[in-house]
Amino acid sequence: MSDSQNLEVFSRWIAAHRAHDIDQMLTMVSESITIQSAAGAAMPPAKGKEEARKHWQTIFTTFPDMRMEELDTVSDATTIFAEISHGGTMLGSMGPHDPTGKEYRTNGAFRIDFVDGQIDSILSYWDTAAMLRQLALTS
């Protein structure tokens, strides 16, 4: 696939993420999708579509108003690197932490790999320390 086709899939995936439309998000990922994030033990890696569904359900349950914006994107035929801004209000549990009702906003990045026009892996990073401070989970 070309980088423009991958960018189109990524743009549709981001739009589905903004809409919290997990079913639509899953149409753009491979059966063998892997997801790893900066959340560490609070959100272990997901493998396959069923675990991906649970991963995204957890995010949207914890942060029902989760918002994500694409800031900058670089791509080639197999990989996209995207800077993002994301945030939301913690209204559900996050790992061992009870909901705080606090809002966070931080920047981060995705590395997304494609196979045959589908997202095959997502690796995400963000400023976890800033997120935890804003959510009143650490000082």
C-alpha positions in Angstrom: 0.0 0.0 0.0 1.1 3.6 -0.5 1.7 6.1 2.3 -1.4 8.1 1.0 -3.6 5.0 1.4 -2.2 4.3 4.9 -2.8 8.0 5.8 -6.4 7.6 4.6 -6.9 4.5 6.8 -5.3 6.3 9.7 -7.5 9.4 9.3 -10.6 7.2 9.2 -9.4 5.3 12.3 -8.8 8.6 14.2 -12.3 9.8 13.2 -13.8 6.5 14.5 -11.8 6.9 17.7 -13.1 10.5 18.2 -16.6 9.0 17.8 -15.9 6.2 20.2 -17.0 3.8 17.4 -15.1 0.7 18.3 -16.9 -1.4 15.6 -15.7 1.0 12.9 -12.2 1.1 14.4 -12.0 -2.7 14.2 -12.8 -2.7 10.5 -9.4 -1.0 9.9 -7.2 -3.4 11.9 -5.8 -6.8 11.0 -6.9 -10.0 12.8 -3.4 -10.0 14.4 -3.4 -6.4 15.6 -1.1 -5.6 18.6 -1.5 -2.6 20.8 1.1 -1.4 23.3 0.9 1.8 25.3 2.6 3.9 27.8 -0.1 2.9 30.4 2.1 -0.1 31.4 0.5 -2.6 33.8 -2.7 -0.5 33.9 -3.3 -1.5 30.3 -1.3 -4.6 29.2 -0.6 -5.2 25.5 -3.6 -6.3 23.4 -3.3 -8.9 20.7 -6.0 -9.7 18.3 -9.3 -7.9 17.6 -11.1 -9.1 20.7 -8.4 -7.8 23.0 -8.3 -4.6 20.9 -12.0 -4.2 21.5 -11.5 -4.6 25.3 -8.6 -2.2 25.2 -10.6 0.6 23.6 -13.7 -0.2 25.7 -11.5 0.3 28.8 -10.3 3.6 27.6 -13.8 4.9 26.7 -15.2 3.6 30.0 -12.5 5.3 32.0 -12.6 8.5 29.9 -16.1 8.7 28.4 -15.3 12.1 27.0 -11.9 11.0 25.6 -10.8 13.4 22.8 -7.9 12.9 20.4 -6.5 15.2 17.7 -3.9 14.5 15.1 -1.2 17.2 15.2 1.4 16.1 12.7 2.0 12.9 10.7 4.9 11.4 8.8 4.5 8.2 6.8 6.0 5.8 4.3 4.7 2.7 2.6 4.4 0.6 5.9 4.5 3.0 8.9 3.0 6.2 10.2 4.4 8.3 13.0 1.8 10.7 14.3 2.0 13.4 17.0 -1.3 13.6 18.8 -3.0 15.5 21.6 -5.5 13.6 23.8 -7.4 14.0 27.0 -10.5 13.4 28.9 -12.1 13.2 32.4 -11.4 10.2 34.6 -14.9 8.9 35.4 -14.0 5.2 35.5 -11.3 3.1 37.2 -7.8 3.1 35.8 -6.0 0.0 37.0 -6.0 0.1 40.8 -7.1 3.8 40.8 -10.7 4.9 41.5 -12.2 7.6 39.3 -11.0 11.1 40.3 -13.4 13.2 38.2 -10.3 15.2 37.1 -9.4 16.0 33.5 -6.1 15.6 31.8 -4.7 16.8 28.5 -1.3 15.8 27.1 0.6 15.3 23.8 1.9 11.9 22.7 2.8 9.9 19.6 1.7 6.8 17.7 3.8 4.4 15.6 1.4 2.6 13.5 2.4 -0.3 11.2 0.4 -1.5 8.2 0.0 -4.8 6.5 -2.1 -5.1 3.4 -3.8 -1.8 4.0 -4.8 -2.6 7.6 -3.4 -1.4 10.8 -1.3 -4.3 12.2 0.3 -2.7 15.2 -0.1 0.4 17.3 2.5 1.7 19.7 1.6 4.8 21.7 3.6 7.1 24.0 2.6 10.1 26.0 3.7 12.1 29.0 2.3 9.7 31.6 3.7 11.7 34.6 1.9 14.8 33.4 -1.3 12.8 32.9 -1.1 11.3 36.4 -0.5 14.7 38.0 -3.4 16.2 36.2 -5.6 13.3 37.3 -4.5 13.8 41.0 -3.0 10.3 41.0 0.5 11.5 41.9 2.2 14.7 43.1 
